[in-house]
């Protein structure tokens, strides 16, 4: 059982028993992160959770490679299929990666084809981060290409950007159930709405192997409670 902390908090939190996922990084830098945080990150009192439209603002894959440490996972987002061979050649063969194919708030859709180039036996982790609204035929395609690690799931696409938090839980229930019912050799990372330990237990009963959190980091009290539970489990 592994616990992950996802972007953007994975870029900054480095604690025992937690594996950070850093990124998401694109081939070229996309500046303006702070500006987008100020403009778009907010708590929505209608949805009762967090919304953002940061649009993959990041320092680029070269920065990620330079600052990579074994034990971390680098989230990669691909905006053009032509970028795939360029990124594959750049990154170390043993760099653990998560392929973000489902960011809902960039100006274009993520590339979802040709990603099998990232698979190799030197990587412990080569994860596909699914959209909560993904068609099951696309999951089947990822499996047929050789992917066995699935992160359920990314933020929910809404008009204002990407919605995170407890709203993702019903989508994850369906995704985890589908994966477990159809494939007995997959590793499932459940992430979305984990603000208390009972959500971890619920995901575990559905069949999740590992767990990821991010939004909870906005609340230091809840984060500390969760982290102490993680320490107990180890």
C-alpha atoms as one frame of an Amber mdcrd trajectory, in Angstrom:
protein
   0.000   0.000   0.000   1.443   3.332  -1.105   0.194   6.820  -0.288   0.771
   9.573  -2.809   0.387  13.333  -2.616  -0.506  14.786  -5.979   0.171  18.066
  -7.752   0.450  20.844  -6.923   1.154  19.827  -3.320   3.456  17.003  -4.397
   5.839  19.689  -5.621   6.350  20.915  -2.069   5.473  18.186   0.451   8.225
  15.681   1.198   7.400  13.529   4.211   8.188   9.954   5.302   5.713   7.312
   4.078   4.379   9.556   1.319   5.395   9.414  -2.336   5.171  12.822  -4.053
   3.801  13.177  -7.565   5.300  16.321  -9.072   4.058  18.305 -12.042   2.305
  18.148 -14.302   5.176  18.959 -16.658   4.941  19.644 -20.378   7.677  19.509
 -23.004   8.140  23.266 -22.957   7.719  25.610 -19.973   4.310  27.203 -19.555
   4.830  30.254 -17.311   2.210  32.117 -15.324   1.412  29.667 -12.516   1.131
  32.273  -9.755  -1.108  34.465 -11.901  -3.422  31.552 -12.670  -3.582  30.566
  -9.006  -4.677  34.077  -8.077  -7.176  34.266 -10.933  -8.781  30.827 -10.804
  -8.144  28.866  -7.600 -11.088  29.271  -5.251 -13.470  27.468  -2.925 -16.915
  27.224  -4.474 -19.793  27.380  -2.009 -22.203  25.806  -4.486 -20.079  22.749
  -5.193 -18.587  22.944  -1.673 -15.090  22.195  -2.901 -12.170  23.623  -4.822
 -12.105  24.758  -8.446  -9.091  25.758 -10.496  -8.192  26.570 -14.081  -4.406
  26.623 -13.864  -3.948  25.175 -17.328  -0.765  23.154 -16.761   1.462  26.098
 -15.835   4.885  24.591 -15.150   8.639  24.935 -15.645   8.940  22.272 -18.343
  10.262  18.721 -18.524  13.933  19.760 -18.516  13.418  21.349 -15.096  11.679
  18.181 -13.877  14.577  15.992 -15.052  17.174  18.238 -13.438  15.422  18.138
 -10.060  14.222  14.527 -10.124  15.013  12.240  -7.213  14.385   8.494  -7.205
  11.330   7.788  -5.089   9.360  10.619  -6.649   6.953  10.405  -9.567   6.917
  12.950 -12.371   3.529  13.773 -13.841   3.737  14.429 -17.573   1.106  16.052
 -19.785   1.418  15.855 -23.558  -0.265  18.474 -25.708   0.824  17.208 -29.136
   1.482  13.623 -30.249   4.750  14.767 -31.866   6.067  15.534 -28.380   6.006
  11.891 -27.268   9.330  10.735 -28.792  11.017  13.958 -27.707   9.967  13.500
 -24.076  10.741   9.769 -24.077  14.286  10.480 -25.280  14.775  13.207 -22.691
  13.663  11.451 -19.526  15.777   8.750 -17.807  14.635   5.201 -18.496  14.162
   4.565 -14.783  12.240   7.766 -14.057   8.864   6.901 -12.537   6.070   8.725
 -14.319   2.374   9.410 -14.265   0.809  10.280 -17.598  -1.801  12.984 -17.130
  -4.205  12.323 -19.980  -7.150  14.108 -18.445  -6.426  17.660 -17.318  -9.739
  19.474 -17.965  -8.522  23.054 -17.785  -5.808  23.395 -20.423  -6.603  25.094
 -23.709  -6.490  21.782 -25.562  -7.105  18.118 -24.758  -4.263  15.909 -23.576
  -2.850  13.343 -25.995  -4.243   9.887 -25.240  -2.630   7.829 -28.039   0.889
   6.494 -28.517   1.669   6.535 -24.807   2.951   2.951 -24.750   6.381   4.397
 -25.597   6.711   5.280 -21.906   6.373   1.676 -20.769   9.548  -0.190 -19.845
  10.709  -2.644 -17.184  13.077  -0.121 -15.591  10.163   1.927 -14.271   8.436
   0.865 -11.071   5.616   3.288 -11.839   4.137   4.164 -15.219   0.671   5.337
 -14.250  -2.234   6.533 -16.344  -4.256   9.235 -14.550  -7.816   8.787 -15.728
 -10.547  11.337 -16.178 -13.561  10.747 -13.903 -15.725  10.847 -17.026 -13.574
   8.557 -19.190 -15.216   6.066 -21.530 -14.489   2.474 -20.510 -13.398   1.662
 -24.078 -10.430   4.007 -23.578  -9.524   2.237 -20.333  -9.637  -1.051 -22.245
  -7.311   0.422 -24.857  -4.774   1.502 -22.231  -4.841  -1.997 -20.779  -4.323
  -3.598 -24.181  -1.317  -1.322 -24.752   0.246  -2.725 -21.577  -0.661  -0.254
 -18.831  -1.397  -1.849 -15.464  -1.378   1.137 -13.099  -4.386   3.441 -13.095
  -5.035   6.543 -11.000  -8.742   7.181 -10.402  -9.077  10.045 -11.013  -8.442
  13.611 -12.135 -10.611  16.670 -11.490 -14.133  16.829 -12.889 -14.469  19.032
 -15.977 -16.962  21.830 -15.374 -17.515  25.198 -17.026 -15.333  27.017 -14.490
 -12.381  24.583 -14.851 -11.597  21.480 -12.820 -13.569  20.540  -9.703 -11.720
  18.559  -7.037 -12.738  16.999  -3.732 -15.639  14.813  -2.613 -17.567  15.291
  -5.858 -15.095  12.872  -7.466 -15.959   9.971  -5.135 -19.040   8.657  -7.065
 -17.031   8.679 -10.309 -14.175   6.811  -8.647 -16.517   4.154  -7.289 -17.570
   3.340 -10.847 -14.037   3.404 -12.251 -12.538   1.224  -9.516 -15.401  -1.256
  -9.790 -14.996  -1.456 -13.557 -11.248  -2.052 -13.332 -11.577  -4.740 -10.636
 -14.397  -6.542 -12.412 -12.577  -6.676 -15.732  -8.862  -6.917 -14.917  -7.324
  -8.895 -12.073  -3.734  -7.752 -12.568  -4.065  -3.967 -12.312  -2.862  -1.654
  -9.553  -5.430   0.998  -8.716  -4.588   4.317  -7.095  -7.715   5.909  -5.639
  -7.494   9.671  -5.408 -10.249  12.199  -5.019 -12.170  13.384  -1.984  -9.916
  11.765   0.618 -10.424  14.090   3.560 -10.855  11.437   6.246  -9.713   7.882
   6.827 -13.104   6.310   6.160 -12.797   7.333   2.498  -9.533   5.397   2.289
 -11.332   2.371   3.760 -14.199   2.748   1.302 -11.853   2.858  -1.666  -9.951
  -0.126  -0.267 -13.133  -2.209  -0.016 -13.894  -1.418  -3.645 -10.484  -2.795
  -4.609  -8.039   0.113  -4.609  -4.431  -0.836  -3.838  -2.973   2.610  -3.204
  -4.284   6.060  -2.321  -3.594   9.643  -3.368  -4.661  12.977  -1.932  -4.233
  16.635  -2.713  -7.180  18.888  -1.859  -6.983  17.917   1.813  -3.683  19.819
   1.977  -5.672  23.051   1.970  -6.695  22.106   5.525  -3.614  21.473   7.721
  -5.725  19.978  10.524  -7.359  17.357   8.300  -4.054  16.672   6.580  -2.321
  16.008   9.911  -5.107  13.634  10.987  -4.766  11.693   7.737  -0.983  11.643
   7.957  -1.030  10.209  11.495  -3.275   7.406  10.231  -0.761   6.711   7.476
   2.056   6.519  10.033   0.004   4.006  12.079  -0.452   1.792   9.030   3.287
   1.686   8.412
